[in-house]
Amino acid sequence: MINELMRRRALLGAGDSLPYDAEVEYLESDGSQFINSELVGGNDVGLYVIISRLNTQDRQIIGSRDSSGNTRFFIGNTYVGWGTYHGIGSSTTGILYEWGLNYLNSRVFAENGGGAWSLSDLGFTPTFPIFIFALNYAGNAQCWAGRIYAAKISRGTTIVMDLIPVRVGTTGYMYDKVSGQLFGNAGSGDFILGNDK
């Protein structure tokens, strides 16, 4: 029976291969690793992640912030930023969370598939690229320690980045299924790898 990796390779065409050796369950940052998506947020941009917390520190998982004012655009470990901020209800470590912030222009923050709160207009125009495993705070990475199993970025109702954790040898990357591009660590050290899928 053909496995998922072989199926994807087949979809790319005979003789073509994916630019990684294996999908892995997750990438884990120890608080030093992060990825630059190179995409900037906005009122019609959405974020989606499947994560597992290692702690409950006040750190951000994915997004950006322009200044110390109400310029938040992120999903955090303990709260969500959409201009202003809103606390996330649960703070348990070691379990999977599925969060969406205006994902597919839904105008809600959804936690584990359920609508948690509605979003008004963002109220500002972000200028810094979205970081993953970190907050891009005016060009500086404030990294988060935890595991990411999947991450997506949407613009309007279109998914513009669909990231899955992979490895090349023993080095972890996020592979974007939209562009076919590998995104590597922009921080220090190396991601910790989950098991091969």
ABEGO torsion letter per residue (X at the ends): XBBAAAAAAAAAEBGBBBABABBBABBBBAGABBBBAGBBBEAABBBBBBBBBABABBBBABEBBABABBABBBBBAABBBBGBBBBBABABBGBBBBBBBGBGGAGBBBBGGBBABBBBBAGBBBABBBBBGBBBBGGBBBBBBEBBABBBBBBEABBABBBBBBBBEABBBBBBAAAGBBBBBABBEBBBBBBBX
